[in-house]
Amino acid sequence: LIELDYEIFDNLTPDHEGNPEQWAPVFMDHPETWRLLVTPSNAIVGYWHFVPLFADEFELAANGNLLDSDVTTNKVKIFEFPGSYSAYFVTFGLRAQYRRTKGFKLLMHSFFDVLGSLAKDGIYIDQVCANAYTDSGTALCKTFGMSPTCTHSERGTIFRSKMDDILASEACADYAELRRVYANRPSRA
């Protein structure tokens, strides 16, 4: 996946990207926070990944002061308990030749399917932030109704939104059931 990131995102540095020793525990400890898009021959052509961060780390991310290389498993909340979580969207990426409607929709559907599955277990994403490294990333954030809030300290633009606002966006029109589930979730303290 790191190799794929270097292919997809221009001018990445190890400080921005991180390394396998750092990311492997994050991925293994939190299997519901990522999905791969693979071809029939098992080539990885895209993936998405988010991490539910503790409040301090989420605020660092939302204020543009968190590098992806700073994300370690001790900064990621245990995500298996019912409740509401703040999530940093680490990546949503596709190889260039798969950036078409079908590839994009497959990744998006998998993300919203996971949100639906988590919601059935009482696990909700309350708010999201993302660092848009590219013009495509900026467009993706805007498409889902996210608002730019600041410039990242190193590279990119930080976008932030409540999940309710993302689900209310026109881009989520196909997810009426997920919208309903989120609208009817138990009140948050």
Salt bridges, closest charged atoms under 4 A:
GLU7 OE1 - ARG95 NE 2.84
GLU32 OE1 - ARG35 NH2 3.02
GLU59 OE2 - ARG160 NH2 3.09
ASP126 OD2 - LYS162 NZ 3.69
ASP126 OD1 - ARG185 NH2 3.87
ASP126 OD1 - ARG188 NE 3.58
GLU154 OE1 - HIS16 NE2 3.73
ASP164 OD1 - ARG185 NH1 3.00
ASP164 OD2 - ARG188 NH2 3.90
GLU177 OE2 - ARG180 NH2 2.42
